[in-house]
Amino acid sequence: MSVERWAWCSIAVNVLLAAVHGTIAGASGSLAVTAELIHNLADLLTAVAVLVGLRLASRHSETFPYGLYKVENLVAAGLAGMVFVSGYEIAREALLAPRAPVRADAWMLAALVVTAAIPLAFGRAELRAGRAANSPALIADAKEYRVHLYTTGLGFAALLAQRLAVPIDRIAALFIVVAVVRTGWELLRDAMRVLLDASLDADTLSRIRECVHRDPAVSEVQWLTGRNSGRFRFVEAGVALRVAELSKAEAAVRRIEASVRASVPHVERVLVHVESPLSRHVRYAIPLADPEGTISEHFGGAPVFAIVSMRRGDGGIEEQRIVPNPHRSLEKAKGIRVAEWLVAQKVDVVLIREEVRGKGPDYVFRDAGVDVRTTDRATLGEALEGS
């Protein structure tokens, strides 16, 4: 079901609830049920506003070239305002209105049970749909239905107590105020975060950062920002690339954009800025015949690799690791798999004795901007000194 159809369904549910509660309020004279009727009418108006917001949210124009995405958040803020007005009206009636007799018939209690079950079931379904569509307006509307479960329950309790000669009608009405105002605050808080361009949550940003960093041409992710606008997300990143050719840099940017869209739902726009490298280190990879540092004559068949980070300024070694070759036992495409593995390790330079020019590993390294150098040195230390 589309987002707009959910909004239409919400309007229909609110019309039904308002009609039932209006009938009960008129017949019983209960302030608690009357408060719930006011609550329904406010929700009906905001459901209409949600539909209008959803209709406008994705439209673009010359005046609004980036779209009207935040209309949905304005709708959510308006819904919060309606909730606060409902709370005020309920409190005013409970504290200032003259007392009146309350009637509580069995059919009224049965009807309230039904009108508590309807928003419970519909609200759960709408919440799932709102989260799937990343729609703040639908999510806000679904959360408001949760309040109906409690407030209708309070109306039921007030009428049941009245049948037992325990007058708690006004107390129940004031409890409804507390529930309504709390929901209104949550809706307003969430809407204002988006309207003020608050950042995407930390988990989403972390997922995007990992996605960007995985691209073989990316040497480092220097900065990353993101924000919500309605149910859509906008992402901006600054990356340093190892590739120098314009065509390869453009291809890397397109891959990053596509990867982010595939990994994170509801991303409307991804802007990737290519920045100058800030890293003070160069990461080398050298195939070794043994952990003691003898350079292997072979690339793909080397048992271990040395991964060494050297400072650009003085050539000092910052970090050195000896890691096993995870693809040594492969029968086919061993060199290509090792090259892809080293690219994933974010190495900048590969020092080898075997000539790989024109072979599979060479193409992998060239596409990722990794510098491949041949060396005639026998040991790791000698090769690093000569680099």
C-alpha positions in Angstrom: 0.0 0.0 0.0 1.3 3.4 -0.9 2.1 6.1 1.7 -0.9 8.2 0.4 -3.3 5.3 0.8 -2.2 4.9 4.4 -3.1 8.6 5.0 -6.5 8.0 3.4 -7.0 5.0 5.7 -6.0 7.1 8.7 -8.7 9.7 7.8 -11.3 6.9 7.6 -10.3 5.4 10.9 -10.4 8.8 12.6 -13.9 9.5 11.2 -15.1 6.2 12.5 -13.6 6.7 16.0 -14.9 10.3 16.2 -18.4 9.1 15.2 -18.5 6.3 17.9 -17.0 8.5 20.6 -19.3 11.4 19.8 -22.3 9.1 20.2 -21.0 7.7 23.5 -20.1 11.2 24.8 -23.5 12.6 23.9 -25.4 9.7 25.6 -23.2 9.4 28.7 -22.1 13.0 29.5 -18.7 11.6 30.3 -15.9 14.2 30.3 -13.3 11.5 29.7 -15.1 10.3 26.6 -15.6 13.9 25.5 -11.9 14.4 25.9 -11.2 11.4 23.7 -13.7 12.8 21.1 -11.7 16.1 21.0 -8.6 14.0 20.6 -10.1 12.2 17.6 -11.2 15.4 16.0 -7.6 16.8 16.3 -6.2 13.6 14.8 -8.7 13.8 12.0 -7.5 17.3 11.1 -3.8 16.2 11.3 -4.5 13.1 9.2 -5.8 15.5 6.5 -2.7 17.6 6.9 -0.5 14.4 6.6 -2.2 13.7 3.2 -1.5 17.2 2.0 2.1 16.9 3.2 2.6 13.6 1.4 1.2 15.1 -1.8 3.6 18.1 -1.7 6.7 16.4 -0.3 8.2 15.1 -3.5 7.4 18.1 -5.8 10.1 20.2 -7.4 9.9 23.7 -8.9 12.0 26.6 -10.0 11.4 28.2 -6.6 12.1 25.0 -4.7 14.7 23.1 -6.9 15.6 20.8 -4.0 11.9 19.8 -3.5 9.5 20.2 -0.7 10.7 17.3 1.3 10.4 19.0 4.7 6.7 19.6 4.2 6.3 16.2 5.9 8.2 17.4 8.9 6.2 20.6 9.0 3.1 18.4 9.0 4.6 16.4 11.9 5.2 19.6 13.8 1.7 20.7 13.1 0.4 17.4 14.4 2.3 18.1 17.6 0.6 21.4 17.9 -2.8 19.8 17.5 -2.0 17.4 20.2 -1.0 20.2 22.6 -4.3 22.0 21.8 -6.2 18.8 22.5 -4.4 18.5 25.9 -5.3 22.1 26.8 -9.0 21.6 25.9 -9.2 18.4 28.0 -7.4 20.0 31.0 -9.6 23.1 30.9 -12.8 21.0 30.8 -11.6 18.8 33.6 -10.6 21.6 35.9 -13.2 24.4 35.1 -16.4 22.8 33.7 -19.3 22.4 36.1 -20.0 18.8 37.2 -22.7 16.9 35.4 -24.2 13.4 35.9 -22.5 10.6 34.0 -24.4 7.6 32.5 -22.7 4.3 31.9 -24.5 1.6 29.9 -23.2 -1.8 28.9 -23.3 -0.9 25.1 -21.0 2.1 25.8 -18.4 -0.1 27.4 -18.5 -2.6 24.6 -18.2 0.2 22.0 -15.1 1.6 23.8 -13.5 -1.8 23.7 -13.9 -2.0 20.0 -12.6 1.6 19.5 -9.5 0.7 21.5 -8.8 -2.4 19.4 -9.1 -0.5 16.1 -6.4 2.1 16.6 -4.1 -0.6 18.2 -4.2 -2.8 15.1 -4.2 0.1 12.6 -1.4 2.0 14.4 0.9 -1.1 14.4 0.4 -1.6 10.7 0.8 2.1 9.9 4.0 2.3 12.0 5.6 -0.6 10.0 4.6 1.1 6.8 5.9 4.5 7.9 9.3 3.0 8.9 9.5 1.1 5.7 8.9 4.3 3.7 10.9 6.4 6.2 8.0 8.8 6.4 8.0 11.0 9.5 4.4 12.0 8.9 3.1 8.4 8.9 5.3 7.5 11.8 4.0 10.4 13.8 0.4 9.5 12.9 1.0 5.9 13.9 2.5 6.9 17.3 -0.5 9.0 17.9 -2.7 5.9 17.6 -0.8 4.4 20.5 -2.1 7.1 22.7 -5.6 6.2 21.6 -5.2 2.8 23.2 -4.5 4.4 26.6 -6.9 7.3 26.4 -9.8 5.1 25.2 -8.9 2.7 28.0 -9.1 5.6 30.5 -12.6 6.4 29.1 -13.6 2.8 29.5 -12.3 2.8 33.1 -14.2 6.0 33.9 -17.5 4.6 32.7 -16.9 1.2 34.4 -16.1 3.0 37.7 -19.3 5.1 37.2 -21.3 1.9 37.1 -19.7 0.9 40.4 -20.6 4.3 41.9 -16.9 5.5 41.9 -16.8 8.9 40.1 -13.3 9.2 38.5 -14.4 10.8 35.3 -12.5 14.0 35.7 -9.4 12.2 37.0 -9.4 10.0 34.0 -9.7 13.1 31.8 -6.6 14.6 33.4 -4.6 11.4 32.8 -5.5 11.7 29.2 -3.9 15.2 29.2 -0.6 13.7 30.4 -0.6 11.0 27.7 -1.5 13.5 25.0 1.1 16.1 25.9 3.9 13.5 26.2 3.2 12.3 22.7 3.0 15.8 21.4 6.4 16.6 22.8 8.0 13.5 21.2 6.5 14.4 17.8 7.6 18.1 18.0 11.1 17.1 19.1 11.6 14.7 16.2 10.2 17.1 13.7 12.4 20.0 14.9 15.5 17.8 14.6 14.9 17.5 10.8 13.7 21.0 10.3 17.0 22.3 11.9 19.1 19.9 9.8 20.2 17.6 12.6 22.7 14.9 11.5 21.7 11.4 10.5 22.0 9.0 13.4 25.4 7.5 14.3 24.6 4.0 13.1 23.5 5.2 9.6 26.6 7.4 9.2 28.9 4.6 10.3 27.3 2.3 7.7 27.7 5.0 5.0 31.4 5.5 6.0 32.1 1.8 5.7 30.4 1.7 2.3 32.5 4.6 1.0 35.8 3.3 2.5 35.2 -0.1 0.8 35.7 1.4 -2.7 39.1 0.3 -4.0 40.0 3.7 -5.2 39.4 5.4 -1.8 42.5 5.9 0.3 40.7 7.7 3.1 37.4 9.2 4.0 38.2 12.7 5.3 34.7 13.8 6.3 31.1 12.7 6.1 27.8 14.4 6.8 24.2 13.5 6.3 20.8 14.8 7.1 17.1 13.9 6.9 14.7 15.9 4.8 11.2 14.4 5.2 11.5 10.7 4.5 14.6 11.2 2.3 18.3 11.3 3.2 21.0 13.6 1.8 24.6 12.5 2.1 27.9 14.4 1.5 31.4 13.0 1.8 35.0 14.2 1.2 37.3 11.4 0.0 40.9 11.1 -1.0 41.5 8.9 -4.1 44.6 7.1 -5.1 43.7 7.3 -8.8 44.9 10.4 -10.7 43.2 10.0 -14.1 40.0 12.0 -14.4 38.1 9.2 -15.9 39.0 6.8 -13.1 38.2 9.4 -10.5 34.8 9.9 -12.1 34.1 6.2 -12.2 35.1 5.9 -8.5 32.6 8.7 -7.6 29.8 7.0 -9.5 30.6 3.6 -7.8 30.5 5.3 -4.4 27.2 7.0 -5.1 25.6 3.7 -6.3 27.0 1.8 -3.4 25.6 4.2 -0.8 22.2 4.1 -2.4 22.2 0.3 -2.5 23.3 0.1 1.2 21.2 2.8 2.8 17.4 3.1 1.9 15.7 6.4 0.9 18.9 8.2 -0.1 17.8 11.0 -2.4 21.2 12.6 -3.2 24.9 11.6 -2.7 27.6 14.3 -3.2 31.2 13.1 -3.3 34.0 15.7 -3.1 37.5 14.6 -4.1 39.9 16.1 -1.6 43.7 16.2 -1.5 45.2 13.4 0.6 45.8 14.2 4.3 47.5 11.0 5.3 51.0 11.3 6.6 51.8 7.7 5.9 52.4 5.4 2.9 51.3 1.8 3.2 53.5 -0.8 1.5 52.8 -4.4 0.8 55.6 -6.9 0.1 55.3 -10.6 -0.6 57.6 -12.7 1.7 58.9 -16.2 1.5 59.1 -16.4 5.3 58.2 -14.3 8.3 61.9 -13.4 8.8 61.7 -11.0 5.8 63.0 -12.8 2.7 61.2 -11.4 -0.3 59.3 -14.1 -2.3 60.0 -14.6 -5.9 56.3 -15.1 -6.5 53.4 -12.7 -5.9 50.2 -14.8 -5.6 52.0 -17.8 -4.2 53.8 -15.9 -1.4 53.0 -17.5 2.0 53.0 -14.2 3.9 52.9 -10.5 3.2 54.5 -7.6 5.1 52.1 -4.6 5.5 54.2 -1.6 6.5 53.1 2.0 7.2 56.0 4.5 6.7 55.9 8.2 7.5 56.1 10.4 4.4 58.3 13.0 6.1 61.3 11.0 7.4 60.6 7.5 6.1 60.3 6.1 9.6 58.3 2.9 10.1 55.0 3.6 11.9 53.6 0.1 11.9 54.7 -3.3 10.5 52.6 -6.5 10.3 53.3 -9.9 8.9 50.0 -11.4 7.7 49.3 -14.8 6.0 48.3 -14.9 2.4 44.6 -15.9 2.5 44.5 -17.0 -1.2 47.8 -19.0 -1.5 46.0 -22.3 -1.9 43.7 -21.2 -4.8 44.2 -23.1 -8.1 43.0 -20.3 -10.4 43.1 -16.5 -10.4 45.3 -16.6 -7.3 47.2 -13.3 -8.2 43.9 -11.4 -8.9 42.4 -12.5 -5.6 45.6 -11.5 -3.7 45.6 -8.1 -5.5 42.0 -7.5 -4.6 42.8 -8.4 -1.0 45.7 -6.0 -0.8 43.5 -3.2 -2.3 41.0 -3.9 0.5 43.9 -3.4 2.9 44.3 0.1 1.5 47.9 -0.3 0.5 49.4 2.5 -1.6 52.5 0.7 -2.9 53.3 -2.9 -3.7 57.0 -4.0 -3.9 57.5 -7.3 -5.8 60.2 -9.3 -7.6 57.8 -11.0 -10.0 56.8 -9.0 -13.1 53.0 -8.6 -13.3 52.7 -6.0 -16.0 49.9 -6.9 -18.4 48.6 -9.6 -16.1 45.4 -9.7 -13.9 46.9 -8.2 -10.7 48.3 -5.3 -12.7 44.8 -4.3 -13.9 43.4 -4.6 -10.4 46.1 -2.4 -9.0 45.9 0.2 -11.8 42.1 0.5 -11.4 42.6 1.2 -7.7 45.5 3.6 -8.2 48.0 1.3 -6.4 51.6 1.9 -7.4 53.4 -1.4 -8.3 57.2 -1.3 -8.2 59.6 -4.2 -8.9 62.6 -4.6 -6.7 65.8 -6.7 -6.9 66.4 -6.5 -3.2 66.5 -9.8 -1.2 65.1 -8.8 2.1 62.3 -6.6 3.5 64.6 -4.2 5.1 66.6 -3.6 2.0 63.5 -3.1 -0.1 62.1 -0.5 2.3 65.4 1.3 2.4 65.5 1.5 -1.4 61.9 2.6 -1.7 
